């Protein structure tokens, strides 16, 4: 087996509470939101269906790539949407920011906001990964559409 090929998610006990799990390759899931989610709180709001529980068979580093399909339906000046990856209840950092940031400058502008996280997962441990969204000003409302909101998990080597 080549050195950079890690048999990561060799069957992972995949459960997706509400989301669709359509593997691109055996053991590499893509998890999609299954309904729109209104985000209007400064605390995390779970994105409908964008959740998975997995258990890697061995220690592995994975890359999680997410896209958030977002539009501001009610906008307050200075408002931003923050899309986050939460693992076992903890929001994951990503470089200098904690998530996918979107500042529309008004209503009706719809974009797909990407973000990438790298995680170290221990073999035999259970992990629940989910996408959440929040706003910095509670007077704003963002709609996260199911159309393009999803995340995928791919191996990125051992650790």
C-alpha positions in Angstrom: 0.0 0.0 0.0 1.5 3.4 -0.9 2.7 5.4 2.1 0.2 8.3 1.6 -2.8 5.9 1.4 -4.5 5.5 4.8 -7.4 3.1 5.1 -9.4 5.7 7.1 -13.0 5.4 7.3 -13.1 1.6 6.8 -16.5 1.4 7.8 -17.3 3.8 10.1 -20.6 3.2 11.7 -22.1 6.0 9.6 -25.3 7.4 10.9 -26.8 10.6 9.6 -29.7 11.7 11.7 -31.5 13.6 9.0 -29.0 14.0 6.2 -28.3 12.1 3.1 -25.0 10.3 3.0 -23.9 9.6 -0.6 -20.4 8.2 -0.6 -18.1 9.5 -3.4 -15.9 6.5 -2.8 -16.3 3.6 -0.4 -16.0 5.1 3.1 -15.8 8.7 2.1 -19.1 10.3 2.8 -20.7 13.5 1.6 -23.4 14.8 4.0 -26.0 17.2 2.7 -28.5 19.4 4.5 -32.1 18.2 3.9 -34.1 21.3 4.5 -33.5 25.1 4.8 -32.5 26.5 8.1 -33.2 30.0 9.4 -30.3 31.3 11.4 -31.0 34.3 13.6 -29.2 33.6 16.9 -25.8 34.6 18.0 -25.4 31.1 19.4 -25.0 28.0 17.1 -28.0 26.8 15.2 -27.8 23.2 13.8 -28.1 23.1 10.0 -31.0 20.7 9.2 -29.6 17.3 8.3 -25.9 18.2 8.1 -24.8 15.8 10.8 -22.9 12.5 10.8 -21.5 10.2 13.5 -18.4 8.1 12.6 -15.8 5.9 14.1 -12.5 5.6 12.2 -10.8 2.2 12.4 -7.3 3.8 13.0 -5.8 7.1 13.8 -6.2 9.5 10.9 -6.0 13.1 9.8 -9.0 14.1 7.6 -9.9 17.2 5.7 -13.5 18.4 6.0 -14.7 20.6 3.2 -18.0 22.4 3.7 -20.2 24.8 1.6 -22.9 26.9 3.1 -25.7 28.1 0.7 -26.6 31.4 2.4 -28.8 34.5 1.8 -29.6 37.3 4.3 -33.4 37.7 4.5 -33.3 40.4 7.2 -30.1 42.4 7.3 -28.7 44.8 10.0 -25.7 46.9 9.0 -22.5 45.1 10.1 -24.2 41.7 10.3 -22.3 38.6 9.3 -23.1 34.9 9.0 -20.6 32.4 10.4 -20.8 28.8 9.3 -19.0 26.4 11.6 -18.0 22.7 11.8 -18.8 21.3 15.3 -17.1 18.1 16.4 -18.4 16.4 19.6 -19.9 19.7 20.7 -16.8 21.9 20.0 -16.6 24.4 17.1 -13.5 23.8 15.1 -11.0 26.6 14.4 -9.9 27.2 10.8 -6.8 29.4 10.4 -7.4 32.8 11.8 -11.2 32.4 11.8 -13.6 29.9 13.4 -15.7 29.3 10.3 -17.0 30.4 6.9 -17.8 34.1 7.1 -20.3 35.9 4.9 -21.0 39.7 5.0 -23.7 40.4 2.3 -24.0 44.1 2.8 -27.8 43.8 2.4 -30.5 41.3 1.6 -31.1 39.1 -1.4 -27.4 38.4 -2.2 -27.1 34.6 -2.2 -23.7 32.9 -2.2 -22.1 29.5 -1.6 -19.5 30.1 1.1 -16.7 27.4 1.4 -14.5 26.5 4.3 -12.0 23.7 5.0 -10.9 22.2 8.3 -8.3 19.6 9.1 -9.0 17.2 12.0 -7.1 14.5 13.8 -9.3 11.6 14.6 -8.3 8.7 16.9 -9.1 5.1 15.8 -11.9 3.5 17.8 -13.3 6.8 19.1 -16.8 8.1 18.1 -17.1 11.5 16.5 -20.2 13.5 15.7 -19.6 16.2 13.0 -22.2 18.7 12.2 -22.6 22.1 10.5 -24.0 25.0 12.4 -24.6 28.7 11.7 -24.8 31.8 13.8 -25.0 35.6 13.3 -23.1 38.3 15.1 -26.2 40.5 15.4 -29.5 38.9 16.5 -31.5 41.5 14.5 -30.4 39.7 11.2 -31.8 36.5 9.7 -30.0 34.4 7.3 -31.5 31.5 5.3 -29.2 28.5 4.8 -30.6 26.6 1.8 -30.3 22.8 1.5 -29.5 23.1 -2.2 -25.7 23.5 -1.9 -25.1 23.2 1.9 -23.0 20.1 2.5 -19.7 18.7 3.7 -17.4 15.9 2.7 -14.7 14.1 4.6 -11.5 12.8 2.9 -8.3 11.3 4.2 -5.3 13.7 4.6 -2.8 11.2 6.0 -1.9 9.8 9.4 -0.6 11.5 12.4 
